[in-house]
Amino acid sequence: MNPLSPGLAGALLAVALAGAHLASAEEMPVDVQVTDQTVGDGAEVQRGWFAIMHFTGWVYDEQAPGHKGRRFADSRERGQPTTFVYGYQRALIGLEKGMRGMRAGGKRTVVVPPKLGYDGLKYATPKDVPPGSALVFDVELLDVVPQQNTN
């Protein structure tokens, strides 16, 4: 199991978005929105623990069902879950906020406003995600694993 490197966060979102209907500023979400599909019964994600998950990401589209516009990332399509250290901004800030309190085995939809998505990152926005985009993620938290103390 390898933690997600900062550069890999951007690489996770590299599928073309041409033709997506983007929401206007008035339609754009301003806060993280969370909807649990399934509440997990495993361990709760904790700061500093590895989060092992599958996710699918879409550009927010006010007119699309579930606001899921064009899909831009899918870990299942890559054939392996994503792993990152939770709580250290190794993933999008809004996605981490949306995972707060999530337990292993849970499935959740997280809507991330632009300021907590790529617009808030210290890294450049991937070329395939238009600047100012809100995002929608379906997250399945497969497991959470404490880091081992190496002392």
MDAnalysis code that builds the backbone (N, CA, C; Angstrom):
import MDAnalysis as mda
import numpy as np

u = mda.Universe.empty(453, n_residues=151, atom_resindex=np.repeat(np.arange(151), 3), trajectory=True)
u.add_TopologyAttr("name", ["N", "CA", "C"] * 151)
u.add_TopologyAttr("resid", np.arange(1, 152))
u.add_TopologyAttr("resname", ["MET", "ASN", "PRO", "LEU", "SER", "PRO", "GLY", "LEU", "ALA", "GLY", "ALA", "LEU", "LEU", "ALA", "VAL", "ALA", "LEU", "ALA", "GLY", "ALA", "HIS", "LEU", "ALA", "SER", "ALA", "GLU", "GLU", "MET", "PRO", "VAL", "ASP", "VAL", "GLN", "VAL", "THR", "ASP", "GLN", "THR", "VAL", "GLY", "ASP", "GLY", "ALA", "GLU", "VAL", "GLN", "ARG", "GLY", "TRP", "PHE", "ALA", "ILE", "MET", "HIS", "PHE", "THR", "GLY", "TRP", "VAL", "TYR", "ASP", "GLU", "GLN", "ALA", "PRO", "GLY", "HIS", "LYS", "GLY", "ARG", "ARG", "PHE", "ALA", "ASP", "SER", "ARG", "GLU", "ARG", "GLY", "GLN", "PRO", "THR", "THR", "PHE", "VAL", "TYR", "GLY", "TYR", "GLN", "ARG", "ALA", "LEU", "ILE", "GLY", "LEU", "GLU", "LYS", "GLY", "MET", "ARG", "GLY", "MET", "ARG", "ALA", "GLY", "GLY", "LYS", "ARG", "THR", "VAL", "VAL", "VAL", "PRO", "PRO", "LYS", "LEU", "GLY", "TYR", "ASP", "GLY", "LEU", "LYS", "TYR", "ALA", "THR", "PRO", "LYS", "ASP", "VAL", "PRO", "PRO", "GLY", "SER", "ALA", "LEU", "VAL", "PHE", "ASP", "VAL", "GLU", "LEU", "LEU", "ASP", "VAL", "VAL", "PRO", "GLN", "GLN", "ASN", "THR", "ASN"])
u.atoms.positions = np.array([
    [0.842, -1.165, 0.000],
    [0.000, 0.000, 0.000],
    [0.891, 1.231, 0.000],
    [0.712, 2.108, -0.993],
    [1.501, 3.329, -1.105],
    [0.607, 4.535, -0.908],
    [1.010, 5.489, -0.076],
    [0.188, 6.692, 0.070],
    [0.184, 7.481, -1.221],
    [-0.858, 8.254, -1.413],
    [-1.008, 9.075, -2.603],
    [-0.042, 10.239, -2.542],
    [0.796, 10.382, -3.536],
    [1.720, 11.506, -3.573],
    [0.972, 12.755, -4.015],
    [1.482, 13.947, -3.643],
    [0.806, 15.178, -4.046],
    [0.614, 15.275, -5.554],
    [1.582, 14.840, -6.330],
    [1.458, 14.903, -7.780],
    [0.400, 13.962, -8.318],
    [0.162, 12.847, -7.614],
    [-0.831, 11.888, -8.066],
    [-2.239, 12.423, -7.902],
    [-2.442, 13.346, -6.950],
    [-3.770, 13.930, -6.761],
    [-4.247, 14.567, -8.065],
    [-3.365, 15.289, -8.741],
    [-3.729, 15.899, -10.010],
    [-3.890, 14.875, -11.120],
    [-3.086, 13.834, -11.084],
    [-3.154, 12.810, -12.122],
    [-4.439, 12.003, -12.049],
    [-5.088, 11.984, -10.885],
    [-6.331, 11.240, -10.739],
    [-7.461, 11.835, -11.569],
    [-7.272, 13.074, -11.993],
    [-8.364, 13.784, -12.653],
    [-7.986, 14.190, -14.067],
    [-7.698, 13.217, -14.911],
    [-7.160, 13.546, -16.215],
    [-7.958, 12.933, -17.358],
    [-9.259, 13.151, -17.395],
    [-10.084, 12.686, -18.503],
    [-10.765, 13.905, -19.114],
    [-10.882, 13.979, -20.409],
    [-11.415, 15.174, -21.080],
    [-12.829, 15.512, -20.637],
    [-13.123, 16.825, -20.572],
    [-14.427, 17.309, -20.134],
    [-15.126, 18.137, -21.208],
    [-14.660, 18.105, -22.415],
    [-15.231, 18.943, -23.458],
    [-16.733, 18.711, -23.579],
    [-17.479, 19.789, -23.674],
    [-18.915, 19.695, -23.872],
    [-19.718, 19.623, -22.594],
    [-19.108, 19.634, -21.441],
    [-19.854, 19.571, -20.186],
    [-20.587, 20.881, -19.959],
    [-21.835, 20.783, -19.459],
    [-22.572, 21.986, -19.085],
    [-22.123, 22.376, -17.696],
    [-21.504, 23.524, -17.560],
    [-21.033, 23.984, -16.265],
    [-22.081, 24.874, -15.634],
    [-22.177, 24.813, -14.323],
    [-23.131, 25.636, -13.597],
    [-22.669, 27.088, -13.586],
    [-23.621, 27.999, -13.595],
    [-23.271, 29.409, -13.460],
    [-22.924, 29.680, -12.006],
    [-22.341, 30.834, -11.731],
    [-21.947, 31.177, -10.364],
    [-23.131, 31.140, -9.414],
    [-24.329, 31.506, -9.881],
    [-25.506, 31.492, -9.022],
    [-25.932, 30.065, -8.661],
    [-25.666, 29.102, -9.527],
    [-26.074, 27.714, -9.312],
    [-25.018, 26.913, -8.563],
    [-23.816, 27.428, -8.457],
    [-22.681, 26.708, -7.906],
    [-22.834, 26.503, -6.396],
    [-22.557, 25.294, -5.897],
    [-22.584, 25.098, -4.451],
    [-21.473, 25.914, -3.788],
    [-21.732, 26.398, -2.577],
    [-20.724, 27.193, -1.872],
    [-20.149, 26.443, -0.672],
    [-20.780, 25.376, -0.253],
    [-20.295, 24.556, 0.856],
    [-20.230, 23.099, 0.424],
    [-19.438, 22.304, 1.140],
    [-19.394, 20.868, 0.902],
    [-20.758, 20.291, 1.265],
    [-21.284, 19.456, 0.395],
    [-22.567, 18.787, 0.634],
    [-22.314, 17.288, 0.681],
    [-22.878, 16.635, 1.694],
    [-22.642, 15.207, 1.914],
    [-23.972, 14.469, 1.958],
    [-24.053, 13.371, 1.216],
    [-25.206, 12.487, 1.259],
    [-24.704, 11.066, 1.426],
    [-25.043, 10.439, 2.551],
    [-24.656, 9.042, 2.757],
    [-25.578, 8.135, 1.964],
    [-24.984, 7.240, 1.190],
    [-25.734, 6.198, 0.481],
    [-25.819, 4.952, 1.366],
    [-24.691, 4.639, 1.996],
    [-24.580, 3.526, 2.937],
    [-23.679, 3.989, 4.070],
    [-24.141, 3.842, 5.303],
    [-23.311, 4.191, 6.454],
    [-22.462, 2.967, 6.786],
    [-21.149, 3.152, 6.823],
    [-20.254, 2.029, 7.112],
    [-20.288, 1.649, 8.584],
    [-19.849, 0.434, 8.857],
    [-19.805, -0.033, 10.248],
    [-18.385, -0.362, 10.683],
    [-17.407, 0.012, 9.865],
    [-16.005, -0.223, 10.199],
    [-15.420, 0.960, 10.949],
    [-14.109, 0.994, 11.007],
    [-13.395, 2.065, 11.704],
    [-13.633, 3.404, 11.011],
    [-13.663, 4.465, 11.806],
    [-13.842, 5.819, 11.278],
    [-12.506, 6.363, 10.790],
    [-12.541, 7.073, 9.668],
    [-11.333, 7.681, 9.127],
    [-10.801, 8.698, 10.141],
    [-9.487, 8.667, 10.372],
    [-8.828, 9.530, 11.350],
    [-7.661, 10.250, 10.685],
    [-7.383, 11.450, 11.169],
    [-6.228, 12.203, 10.671],
    [-4.963, 11.350, 10.841],
    [-4.191, 11.259, 9.768],
    [-2.945, 10.508, 9.796],
    [-3.086, 9.043, 9.439],
    [-4.318, 8.571, 9.245],
    [-4.529, 7.172, 8.861],
    [-4.640, 7.089, 7.339],
    [-4.300, 5.936, 6.805],
    [-4.473, 5.697, 5.377],
    [-5.953, 5.465, 5.099],
    [-6.486, 6.197, 4.138],
    [-7.842, 5.975, 3.641],
    [-7.704, 5.200, 2.339],
    [-8.360, 4.069, 2.267],
    [-8.332, 3.230, 1.064],
    [-9.734, 3.268, 0.485],
    [-9.861, 3.778, -0.735],
    [-11.191, 4.025, -1.277],
    [-11.259, 3.880, -2.780],
    [-12.467, 3.660, -3.235],
    [-12.784, 3.809, -4.653],
    [-13.577, 5.094, -4.774],
    [-13.411, 5.783, -5.882],
    [-14.172, 7.002, -6.109],
    [-14.416, 7.201, -7.594],
    [-15.479, 7.921, -7.872],
    [-15.763, 8.405, -9.217],
    [-16.027, 9.890, -9.079],
    [-15.476, 10.692, -9.989],
    [-15.654, 12.134, -9.937],
    [-16.264, 12.662, -11.216],
    [-17.147, 13.645, -11.042],
    [-17.802, 14.322, -12.158],
    [-17.678, 15.824, -11.981],
    [-17.711, 16.553, -13.082],
    [-17.832, 18.004, -13.011],
    [-19.299, 18.288, -12.686],
    [-19.534, 19.162, -11.716],
    [-20.883, 19.535, -11.299],
    [-21.636, 20.144, -12.471],
    [-22.849, 19.634, -12.705],
    [-23.710, 20.134, -13.778],
    [-25.112, 20.283, -13.212],
    [-25.580, 21.493, -13.095],
    [-26.883, 21.778, -12.494],
    [-28.011, 21.025, -13.190],
    [-27.881, 20.765, -14.488],
    [-28.961, 20.148, -15.257],
    [-28.895, 18.626, -15.306],
    [-27.805, 18.033, -14.885],
    [-27.644, 16.578, -14.985],
    [-28.257, 15.882, -13.765],
    [-28.714, 14.650, -13.935],
    [-29.228, 13.893, -12.788],
    [-28.153, 13.783, -11.699],
    [-28.509, 14.117, -10.476],
    [-27.550, 14.077, -9.376],
    [-26.452, 15.113, -9.512],
    [-26.614, 16.064, -10.439],
    [-25.614, 17.095, -10.749],
    [-24.310, 16.489, -11.267],
    [-24.368, 15.242, -11.712],
    [-23.179, 14.548, -12.209],
    [-23.058, 14.780, -13.705],
    [-22.230, 15.753, -14.034],
    [-21.974, 16.071, -15.438],
    [-21.006, 15.057, -16.032],
    [-20.034, 15.550, -16.704],
    [-19.058, 14.684, -17.354],
    [-18.138, 14.036, -16.340],
    [-18.002, 12.726, -16.414],
    [-17.099, 11.986, -15.517],
    [-15.664, 12.302, -15.895],
    [-14.830, 12.547, -14.877],
    [-13.431, 12.856, -15.152],
    [-12.465, 11.922, -14.451],
    [-12.943, 11.114, -13.538],
    [-12.041, 10.189, -12.842],
    [-12.843, 9.009, -12.319],
    [-12.211, 7.839, -12.326],
    [-12.876, 6.643, -11.814],
    [-11.800, 5.638, -11.413],
    [-11.638, 5.433, -10.112],
    [-10.589, 4.520, -9.642],
    [-10.857, 3.080, -10.051],
    [-12.120, 2.696, -10.151],
    [-12.432, 1.314, -10.580],
    [-11.990, 1.099, -12.023],
    [-12.135, 2.120, -12.831],
    [-11.697, 2.032, -14.220],
    [-10.184, 1.820, -14.299],
    [-9.463, 2.416, -13.357],
    [-8.006, 2.229, -13.292],
    [-7.653, 0.842, -12.756],
    [-8.625, 0.197, -12.105],
    [-8.403, -1.156, -11.629],
    [-7.813, -1.280, -10.236],
    [-7.701, -0.166, -9.511],
    [-7.184, -0.263, -8.150],
    [-7.718, 0.887, -7.314],
    [-7.900, 0.645, -6.019],
    [-8.359, 1.739, -5.155],
    [-7.286, 2.802, -4.987],
    [-7.723, 3.949, -4.535],
    [-6.836, 5.061, -4.218],
    [-6.521, 5.012, -2.737],
    [-5.292, 5.297, -2.380],
    [-4.864, 5.333, -0.978],
    [-4.162, 6.666, -0.727],
    [-4.538, 7.311, 0.368],
    [-3.852, 8.535, 0.760],
    [-3.930, 8.690, 2.269],
    [-3.041, 9.502, 2.820],
    [-3.059, 9.783, 4.249],
    [-4.086, 10.878, 4.481],
    [-5.124, 10.562, 5.221],
    [-6.244, 11.469, 5.460],
    [-5.851, 12.585, 6.431],
    [-6.322, 13.794, 6.140],
    [-6.167, 14.906, 7.062],
    [-4.966, 15.793, 6.818],
    [-4.211, 15.534, 5.781],
    [-3.015, 16.335, 5.488],
    [-3.079, 16.962, 4.102],
    [-4.276, 17.159, 3.597],
    [-4.503, 17.756, 2.283],
    [-3.759, 17.018, 1.180],
    [-3.777, 15.709, 1.252],
    [-3.199, 14.880, 0.186],
    [-4.243, 14.586, -0.887],
    [-5.482, 14.957, -0.590],
    [-6.582, 14.901, -1.553],
    [-7.195, 16.300, -1.568],
    [-8.178, 16.516, -2.389],
    [-8.835, 17.820, -2.421],
    [-9.391, 18.153, -1.035],
    [-9.255, 19.402, -0.637],
    [-9.698, 19.832, 0.692],
    [-11.181, 19.520, 0.894],
    [-12.001, 19.812, -0.099],
    [-13.437, 19.559, 0.018],
    [-13.764, 18.084, 0.101],
    [-12.992, 17.257, -0.574],
    [-13.227, 15.810, -0.500],
    [-12.887, 15.305, 0.896],
    [-11.772, 15.759, 1.454],
    [-11.422, 15.354, 2.824],
    [-12.483, 15.819, 3.809],
    [-12.968, 17.067, 3.659],
    [-14.026, 17.555, 4.551],
    [-15.279, 16.697, 4.404],
    [-15.589, 16.318, 3.195],
    [-16.767, 15.499, 2.939],
    [-16.655, 14.082, 3.476],
    [-15.434, 13.628, 3.712],
    [-15.226, 12.279, 4.254],
    [-15.209, 12.270, 5.781],
    [-15.198, 13.444, 6.400],
    [-15.144, 13.540, 7.861],
    [-16.258, 12.684, 8.477],
    [-15.883, 11.850, 9.440],
    [-16.849, 11.002, 10.130],
    [-17.220, 9.739, 9.378],
    [-16.699, 9.553, 8.182],
    [-17.026, 8.378, 7.378],
    [-16.358, 7.148, 7.967],
    [-17.054, 6.029, 7.866],
    [-16.546, 4.755, 8.378],
    [-16.319, 3.779, 7.234],
    [-15.355, 2.889, 7.418],
    [-15.067, 1.858, 6.419],
    [-16.357, 1.098, 6.117],
    [-16.545, 0.822, 4.846],
    [-17.757, 0.153, 4.387],
    [-18.822, 1.137, 3.931],
    [-18.587, 2.435, 4.173],
    [-19.561, 3.455, 3.806],
    [-19.434, 3.899, 2.365],
    [-20.562, 4.380, 1.844],
    [-20.610, 4.971, 0.503],
    [-21.277, 6.329, 0.655],
    [-20.693, 7.327, 0.014],
    [-21.132, 8.707, 0.222],
    [-20.952, 9.495, -1.061],
    [-21.871, 10.428, -1.299],
    [-21.726, 11.395, -2.384],
    [-21.306, 12.713, -1.755],
    [-20.262, 13.315, -2.302],
    [-19.717, 14.568, -1.787],
    [-19.690, 15.581, -2.927],
    [-20.348, 16.723, -2.710],
    [-20.311, 17.826, -3.667],
    [-19.308, 18.838, -3.124],
    [-18.334, 19.190, -3.950],
    [-17.233, 20.059, -3.547],
    [-17.323, 21.374, -4.318],
    [-17.439, 22.512, -3.607],
    [-17.459, 23.796, -4.310],
    [-16.073, 24.121, -4.879],
    [-16.012, 25.010, -5.856],
    [-14.724, 25.322, -6.499],
    [-13.624, 25.714, -5.520],
    [-13.945, 26.530, -4.525],
    [-12.907, 27.024, -3.607],
    [-12.301, 25.904, -2.761],
    [-12.970, 24.769, -2.650],
    [-12.440, 23.628, -1.896],
    [-12.067, 22.471, -2.817],
    [-12.117, 22.727, -4.108],
    [-11.717, 21.740, -5.104],
    [-10.387, 22.145, -5.703],
    [-10.300, 22.152, -7.007],
    [-9.039, 22.494, -7.655],
    [-8.698, 23.965, -7.550],
    [-9.705, 24.836, -7.393],
    [-9.397, 26.262, -7.288],
    [-8.661, 26.574, -5.993],
    [-8.791, 25.712, -4.972],
    [-8.136, 25.946, -3.696],
    [-6.809, 25.240, -3.541],
    [-6.379, 24.511, -4.550],
    [-5.132, 23.749, -4.445],
    [-3.908, 24.601, -4.713],
    [-2.823, 24.198, -4.104],
    [-1.556, 24.863, -4.379],
    [-0.946, 24.366, -5.690],
    [-1.512, 23.285, -6.240],
    [-1.056, 22.738, -7.520],
    [-1.913, 23.323, -8.632],
    [-1.422, 23.290, -9.839],
    [-2.182, 23.779, -10.983],
    [-3.414, 22.902, -11.215],
    [-4.489, 23.531, -11.678],
    [-5.690, 22.793, -12.035],
    [-5.367, 21.916, -13.243],
    [-5.746, 20.632, -13.196],
    [-5.513, 19.785, -14.376],
    [-6.164, 20.406, -15.611],
    [-5.518, 20.273, -16.730],
    [-6.004, 20.912, -17.955],
    [-7.390, 20.436, -18.355],
    [-7.790, 19.246, -17.915],
    [-9.079, 18.700, -18.312],
    [-10.224, 19.082, -17.380],
    [-9.940, 19.808, -16.310],
    [-10.977, 20.283, -15.390],
    [-11.032, 21.800, -15.515],
    [-12.138, 22.329, -16.034],
    [-12.215, 23.782, -16.225],
    [-12.055, 24.531, -14.906],
    [-11.316, 25.624, -14.894],
    [-11.194, 26.435, -13.678],
    [-12.579, 26.866, -13.200],
    [-12.746, 26.946, -11.897],
    [-14.013, 27.364, -11.328],
    [-15.053, 26.272, -11.265],
    [-14.656, 25.021, -11.460],
    [-15.613, 23.916, -11.462],
    [-15.901, 23.407, -10.059],
    [-17.183, 23.203, -9.775],
    [-17.579, 22.411, -8.616],
    [-17.491, 20.954, -9.069],
    [-17.352, 20.061, -8.117],
    [-17.149, 18.648, -8.422],
    [-18.113, 17.793, -7.613],
    [-18.436, 16.618, -8.134],
    [-19.260, 15.641, -7.422],
    [-18.470, 14.340, -7.375],
    [-18.362, 13.758, -6.169],
    [-17.651, 12.495, -5.997],
    [-18.564, 11.465, -5.351],
    [-18.549, 10.256, -5.880],
    [-19.091, 9.101, -5.174],
    [-17.892, 8.388, -4.584],
    [-17.909, 8.215, -3.258],
    [-16.780, 7.638, -2.534],
    [-17.244, 6.362, -1.841],
    [-16.461, 5.309, -1.971],
    [-16.660, 4.088, -1.193],
    [-15.401, 3.889, -0.361],
    [-15.537, 4.045, 0.953],
    [-14.389, 3.883, 1.843],
    [-14.235, 2.403, 2.153],
    [-13.230, 1.790, 1.562],
    [-13.018, 0.357, 1.702],
    [-12.418, -0.002, 3.053],
    [-11.455, 0.814, 3.496],
    [-10.783, 0.525, 4.760],
    [-10.035, 1.767, 5.216],
    [-9.736, 1.817, 6.495],
    [-8.839, 2.829, 7.052],
    [-7.809, 2.082, 7.877],
    [-6.558, 2.499, 7.748],
    [-5.458, 1.778, 8.378],
    [-4.560, 2.776, 9.101],
    [-4.359, 2.590, 10.422],
    [-3.431, 3.488, 11.122],
    [-2.019, 3.316, 10.581],
    [-1.279, 4.414, 10.559],
    [0.136, 4.312, 10.178],
    [0.864, 3.590, 11.311],
    [1.813, 2.777, 10.941],
    [2.600, 2.074, 11.948],
    [3.662, 3.015, 12.509],
    [3.860, 2.971, 13.798],
    [4.893, 3.757, 14.442],
    [6.231, 3.102, 14.133],
    [7.147, 3.861, 13.565],
    [8.442, 3.295, 13.168],
    [9.511, 3.501, 14.235],
    [9.146, 3.992, 15.408],
    [10.137, 4.212, 16.490],
    [10.470, 2.922, 17.193],
])
